[in-house]
């Protein structure tokens, strides 16, 4: 069995002292969690929002979640069999790429899998991201807005006029097409129309417990 490397000091180069302290603290905290909890999972996520991950932490308040620098988290687990903090824990380090995190818990596997499979929260898209839908604002009256919105809507690219106190769109206006990069104007219009086109999702990718590491099959 590989030796426990918890006591080994790691030096992170090319960082300021505060950055180095933060990385070493992250390594130590992850290793403490690995010693404390029975299960460790890697997971991927999409469309992260602070409010949503805060809800996940609240729901799993008896567990620990880490979403730090992937390379640093890999160091904590061990990047090879020889460095592995726990037997075969290093195999989960290979799953740390892109938008991902670590979950340490004592909850049953079935409960964790069901929670991750069901957790999904719709949200507004952000500028600079690919659109997930085609959306066009049709010409006609905008009864949901007052006349004071005319200047704002005009600045966002809509051709509007006031007709007896009612805002009217003069022509069909394409806001976005699926796959195109969203502009700030497009995302503002989507917020005004309350169009939530993306979702914060969590996907388990691997599981470790008692020296055994396995990939987690995606939910059906």
N, C-alpha and C positions, 0 to 999 in steps of 0.2 A: 504493500500500500504506500502511495506517495506520502512523503513527510508533510506535516502541516506547516505551511509557510507563513502563518499569521504573524509570527514574530519578526519575519524578515523585513527589513526596511527597503523601500523602493524609492529611487531617486528619479524625479520627473524633470527633465532638462528643458531649457528654453522657456521657462516660465518665471514669472515674478514670485517672490516669496509667498505672497498671499495665495496665488494660484496653486503653488506647490502644496501649501498647507491644506487647501481645499481638496485637492486630489488625494492626498494621503489620508485625509479624514474620510473621504468617500470609500476608499479601499478598506479602511478599518471598519467602517459601519457595515459594509456589505459582508465582510467576513464574520463580524459579530452576528449578523442576521443568519448567515449560513450555519453557524454553530447553534443558534437558538431555535430555528424553525425546522420542521420535518420536510417541508416541500419547498422547492425553488422552481419558478417558471420564468421563461423568457416570453415576451409578448411584443407584438407590433401594434402600432396605432396609426390612425388617419385623422387628419383635421383636428389636431390638438387644440383645446381651449382650457384655460386655467380653471374655469368654473366646473368643467366636466371632470377633469382629473381630481379636483377637490372632492367632488361627489363620490368618485371611486374610492378615494382614501377614506372617506367617511363611512361608506358601506363596508369597507374591509378594514375597519379601525383596529382590529386585533392582529393585523398583518403589517408587512413593511413593503413599500414600493420605492424603487430607485429608478430615476430617469436622468442619469448624468451622462458624462462623456463615455461613448462606447468603448474606447480604448482603455480608459481607466477602469471601467466596470469589468472588462476582460482581464485586466491585471488582477483584480480582486478575486475573480473566480479561478484564475490560472490560465495561461495561454497555451499550456502543454501539459502532458501527463506528469512531467517532473515538477511543474510549478503548481499543480492543482491544489487548491486549498483543502478540498475534500476529495475522496476517491471518486473519480470520473466527473467531478463538477466542471472541470476544464472543457468538457464537450459542449456545455451550454454557451461558453464564450464564443463559439463559432456562429452562434445565432444572433450575436449582437452586431447588427448592421442597419443603417438607416434610422428610421423613427422607431425606437424600441425601448424596452425597459425590463426591469427585474421585479418579480413578486416573490416574497418569502411569506409562507403561511403555514398554519397547522390545520386549516380547514380541509375537509374531505375533498378528494379530487373531483368527485361528481358535482359537488356544490360550486367549486371554482369554475369548472367547465361550463356549467349552466349559466352562471353569472356572466361570464365573458361572452357567451353566445347570445345572450339576451340584451346586453348593454349596448345601446345605440341612442344617440341624441342628435336630433337635427339642428342645424345652425346655418347662419349666413355665410356665404362664400366670401373669401378675401381677395382683394386685388392682387394680380400677379399669378393667380392660380388658374388652371384650365377650367372652363365652364363645364358643368355636368349636364346642362340642359340647353335646349333652344328656347329662347323667350323673346317675344315681340309684344310691344304695347300697342294695342289696336287703337285706331282713331275713334274719337267720340268723347262724350262727357266724362269728367272725373268727379263724380259726386262725393268721393271720399276725402277730397281736399278742398280747403277754402281758397279764396282768391289770393290770400297772402303767400301762397306757395308758388305763384306764377314765376317769379324771378328765379327761385331755386330750381324749378323744373326746367326752365329755359337754359340755365347754366349747365344742367345735366344732359342737355342735348335734345330735349323734347320741343317740338313746335307746338306751342299752346297759345290759346287766346281766351279772353273772357267773353262769355255770351250770356248777357243778363245775369251776371254775377256767378256763373258757373264756368269752371275751367274746362276747356275742350281741347283734346289732342287733334291736330289738323291732319296728321298722316300716320299711317302705320310706321312704327319705329322699331327696328331690330335692335335689341339690347345686347344679346349674346347668342353664340352658337356653340354647341357642344364641342369641346376640344380647343376652342380659342381661348387665349389668355384674357382674363377679365380685367377691365380697366377700372380705375377708381369710380368713374361715373356710373358704370354698370352695377357695381356692388352697392353704391348708394341708392340707385333706383330699386334694386332688389330688396333693400331694407325698407324703403318707403312702401313697397307693395307687399311686404312681409313674406318674401319668397326665400325659404330656407332650402337651399339646393345641395348642401353637403351634410355629412353625418360624422360625428365622432364615434369611431369604432375601435374595439380592442380584439386582437387575435392572438390566442396562445400559440406558441411555436414549438416549445420544448418544455420538458418536465424532468426534474431530478429529485430523487428521494432515496435515502439509504444506500448511496453508492451506485444507483442505477439511473442512467440518463437516456431519455427517449424523446423522439419527435412527437408532437401532438398533432393529430389529424385535424384538418379544418372541419368546422361544423357542417352538417349536411343541410 
